[in-house]
């Protein structure tokens, strides 16, 4: 059974792949790259979509795990980036049960264009699950979407301050907050970028 937050994504996987892959990893993460660890690091991309970011990070020399709950998007990602070395995992927020059970720890966790799919009640357990996956000194990079909800999707308003407060309650420290326009040219959509760090 699909997670509620993935509604509409399986059916649109091929169209979404064109959209996702039309912007470059460096363009999406430009303001944050200086805060990412040098390779080789253990990187987790939660809600990896078609693997654009995961494959780019693997090409830089990182060991990358890509979590994607939508089977159709995972299949597209594996097809588009067949030799990337990315390890794909079928798992989902808020609990990330498979990763949590495996006991792995990561130096960088990306949650790009995902957090708005979680209902307010799901966010505290989600940030707790993610915090447990962070190695000492590791960083969490989140992008928060603001704007109208596309038809057929489940999205919620995500106040940045609320997200920061949840992260701080898990012992994470805010390193960076920035705002940027939508890279697909949607005038009514904007993004907040957050980078948080776990203590050593």
N, C-alpha and C positions, 0 to 999 in steps of 0.2 A: 504493500500500500504506500502510495506516495505521500511525502510530507505536504501539509497544506500550503506551505510557502513556495512549493515548486509548481503550483497550479499554472497551467498554460505553457510551461516551458518544454515539456516533452513533444507536444504537437508542433511547436514552432522551432524545433531544434535546428533544422537546416537554415531557416531564415535568420535565426539568432546567431548562428555561426558566422554568417556573412557580416552581420553587424559587429559582433565582438572582434572578429579578426581584422576589421577595417581600421582599427586604431592600434597603434603600436604600444607594446609594454612600456617603453621608455616615455612615451607621451603621457600615458595614464599615470605613471608613478614618478614623473619628473621631479616634483617638489619633495619627494620622500626618499629618493634613491640614496642620498648621502647618509641616511639614517639606517640603511639596511646593512647587515653584516657582510664582510668580505667573504668570498668563496674560499674553501668549501664550507658551507654551513648546512645545517639540517633545516629545511624550509617546508612549511605546510601551507597549502593554498586551499582554504575552505570555501566551497562553492566555486570550484575552479572553472565551471562552464565548459568551454571547448579547449581549455588548456593553454590559451595564449600566454598568460603570465607564467604558468608552471613551466612551459617549454622554454621560455626566454630565460628564466632563472636557472634551469638545468643547463642551458647553453653557456651560462656564465661560470659553471662549475659547481653549482650547488647540488645537494642531494634533495630531491623534491618529491613530496607526497601530495597528490592532488585528490581532494575529497569532492565528490560530486554526487548528489543523491538522485539526479535524473538520469536514468539509463540511456536515453536517447542522446543527451549531451555528452555523457562519457564515451559513447560509441563514436560520436563525431570527433571528439578530442583525440581519441586513440587513432582514428583514421587520419586526421590532419597532422598529427605530431607523432608518427609511428616510431621514430628512432631517437626520441628526445631523452630517453632514460627516466622519464617521469613514472612514478608508481601510482596507479589509480586505485582509489578505495571508494567503495560504495558505503557512505556514511552520511549522517545528517545532524544538524543542530536541531534542538538545543543540547542534546546530551553527548553527541559524537560517541556512541557506545562502543563501536569497533576500535577506534583509536584509543579511547580511554582504557579499554580492556588490555590493549597491547602494551601500554605503559611507556610508549615512546615520548621523548622530549624534543622540542624544536627550538632553534635559535631565532627563527623568524616565522610568524604566522600572519598570513594575509587573509583578510575578510573583505573582499572588494565587491561592492554592489550587491551585498547579501543581507546585511543587518536589518534592512527595512522590511524584509519578509517575515521577521519574527514578531509575533504579537508581544505587547508589553510584558505579559506574564511569562513569556518564554525567555526574555532577555537576561534576567538574573541567573537562571541555571546555565544559560549558554555562555555567559562571560565566565562563570565559575569553571565550566568544563574546559574552555579555552585556556584559562589561567593555569590549570593543572597540567596542560601540555607544554607550557613554556619552561625552558631550561633557565637556570639562574642567569640574570642579565639579558635574557631574550627580549625581543620586541614584537609587539602586535601592531599591525597597520590595518586600520579600518577606514572604509569610505562609506559615508552616509548619504543617501539620496533624498533630495527634497523636491517635491513637485507632485502633479496629479498622478493618480494610479491608472496605468493602462487597462483597457477592458480585459476581463478574464484573468487578472492577476490579483494576488493577495499582497498588499503592501500597507505599511503603517507609517504615520509620522514618527520621526526619530529625532528628538531634540538632542543636539550634541552634548549639552550639559548633563543630561540624564545618563548618556552612555559613559561619559567620563566619570561620573559619580559611581556607577556600577563597577567600572574597572578599578577605580581607586579602592573600593571596598574589598577587592581581591588582591590588594597590595601592588597594583600597577601605578606607575607614575607617568603623568602626561609629559611627553617630550615635544610634541608638535601639534598644532591645530592650524589648519588653513582652509580656505574656501576656493573653489574653482567652478567655472561654468561647465556645462555639459559638452563633452567632446564630440557628440553626435549632432550638435547644433540645435538641440531642443531648447527654445528660449525660456520655457516654463520649468525647466529642470536644472537644479544646481547640486553641488556636492560639497560636503565637509570631509576633510581628510584629518585623521587622527593617528598619531603614533604614540604608543605607550610602552613602558619598559618595566619588566619584572626586576625586583631587587636581587642582588647577588647573594 
